[in-house]
Amino acid sequence: MACMKPGDVLLLSGNEAIARGAWESDISVCTGYPGTPSTEILETITAEYQELYTEWSVNEKVALEVGIGAALAGARALVTMKHVGVNVAADPLFTSSYVGIKGGLVIVAADDPAMHSSQIEQDSRHYAVGAKLPMLEPSDSQEAKDFVKEAILLSEKYDTPVFLRTTTRISHSRSVVEIGEQSASTILKGFERDIQKYVMIPAFAGKRHVAVETRIKQMAQAANTLSLNRTELQDTSVGFITSGICYAYVREAFPDASVLKLGMVYPFPDDLIRDLCAKVKSVYVVEELDPHIELHVKSLGLEVHGKDVLPNVGEFDPDMIQRAVTGKSPAASISIPITIPNRPPSLCPGCPHCKVFSLLNRLGVYVTGDIGCYTLGALPPYSAIDTCIDMGASVTVAQGIEIAEGKNHRRNVVAVIGDSTFAHSGITGLLNAAYNQRNTLVIVLDNGTTAMTGMQPNPLSGETIRGNRTVSLDYLKLAQAIGISDENVRIVDAYNEKELEEAITDLLGKSGVSLLIAKGLCVILQKRKERPRHV
Amino acid sequence: MSKVTNVLLVGVGGQGIVLASDVLSLAALYAGHDVKTSEIHGMSQRGGSVFSHIRFGDKVCSPVIPEGRVDILVSLEEMETLRWLSYVNSDTRILFTKTRIHPPNGAGYPENIEEKIKKYFKNSITIDPGRIGKKTGNVKFMNTALLGMVSRFLDFPDEAWQRSLHEQVPDGTYEQNKAAFAVGKSLIPS
């Protein structure tokens, strides 16, 4: 893409388009933590727009805090994460709403309805309401690009961070994008003291809360004339209020219907909503996951259909919407009496995690698991994971089990966590175990990369997002520093089942916290290293 | 031409579905169409079923193909041909490869797939991977050879295909891919 120029027409994924939007908006600081479906945004910026600073942060909270700092120092900043990552970043998120910005700050929240690669379905729009932040939602790649700039402009106009929400079908679908010029930021970079705005203590935060409430009201008023919200008045017998990918589905199924397309899904344009409902006989709110728009429309005293005919779970498609509204199926598909066996995803042949899980299965211990490829250890033939909650929970859930079982606890619980997840949220849990005198055994499956999301480096792999060498966390020194005794720490080759078994049996018999590092490079990464990418 | 053309590419992780989808969709763009595609990343490297929806025409709304509306189904794996039946109809043109990749969980492999395809679809073409591999010299270019076959059923100018191939395939492999494309094209009478 080296010879791109404004006016060129490209076929981009939503994520590639957001990356382009970051460049066109003169965003200069980009942070995030890998998570499907958001990962390719920072990867594309790093590869294609090298003058922008990018980093894989240790976790989403850290990424957002770095982004806040950059924005307060006048840089335009972009922070990317998947839906559950917003939970991790929620603490700085709510306060960033009070503090505001100097350079524009855009937070990408990438939701994953139908859980193509997630532990839960979560609707991140609730965070916009909770933190009182505006949220934009694009319907295709062109909008994904353009809305980054809109978000930056709104951010700087209203002194607020702005959410850009995507879903998997926006992030990973490709559509045509006409690219534009870069519009330079005129904000001078440099941090300037402003204690009453940046130091959130009760004495100052009270005034800021008033500013937040005033700001969201102003934005709600302005939403009625915001170009991102658009009424397409056509046939008035049936109409829709919708946003994001659902707009594309509605238009596919009902090309002639009236539609209020919300480009900003919070705050709401009440006048536009009332106007559509007044002109159209029967209005449907079409939104995946929760009834975020629907409940607001109903709070205005308007009658609409929504979750009475469409589900709260999974993804939609044009046929589902057509069936919900007309009760008719659009086209009879073909039926052939044959059963095609599923292909459930599984650990790759030769994966360094395989031996660990077959061993844990054989030992019959309970395994508290974590988030990554290795969660596949829950499925046959391994069937060796008993809990999977969130990033880092393997280490801490094991502690809760031990406490609850008290003197009846049989030392038969093992926590299993990957290297990137350990850096993200495992270390605090390990410190908690040592501090509170638990007997937890934590196994770190160190495959040298963040494999699940496509091989991103992390603080244990000793490489930055650009592939430059950097420090890597030293397990032995970490264990020592948090008070784990030397004899409770082992580093073992993940392919050596005999050594693994000896280490696990030995460590389960020891008192105090113990740490076992099972080291073996991810087989996909190994293949890539053997076959260097063309440049 | 107001109709949208729908192509569904299916197979198993590692067969080059994503690359084939990239080449086809970019060729559609270079042929002057509006284009949308949808595919799901994430689990593909771990042995899962892979699919890519490619839609082009004057104006495309949904990146996802509506039920029963696939015009061309291209399958790189035998049983995967029949996994996505809700998207096809009896007029769907089917190009399917007789490559079998057994599911990892010992679920067994369904029999008589070719027979069923021939029975239910009047426009189907069976592709013998060994024959194509012999002609291209390398089974690695199977996906590109299939695109050569697909090109017979689409009205893209050859420059659109070549420009897209040149831009999308890994550096240093264009000539081999170009040859594989030509092999595929030659297998379908014009």
Interface residues (C-beta under 8 A of the other chain):
Chain A: V9 L11 T36 P37 H116 S117 D140 T168 R169 H172 S173 R174 S175 V176 I245 A248 Y249 R251 E252 A253 P255 D317 P318 D319 S329 P330 A331 A332 S333 I334 S335 I336 I338 T339 I340 P341 N342 R343 P344 P345 S346 L347 C348 C373 L376 P380 M452 G454 I524 H534
Chain B: V12 S25 L26 L29 D34 V35 K36 T37 S38 E39 I40 H41 G42 M43 Q45 R46 G47 G48 S49 V60 C61 S62 P63 V64 P66 E67 G68 R69 M79 E80 L82 R83 L85 S86 Y87 V88 N89 S90 P103 P104 N105 A107 G108 Y109 P110 I113 K116 Y120 P170 D171 G172
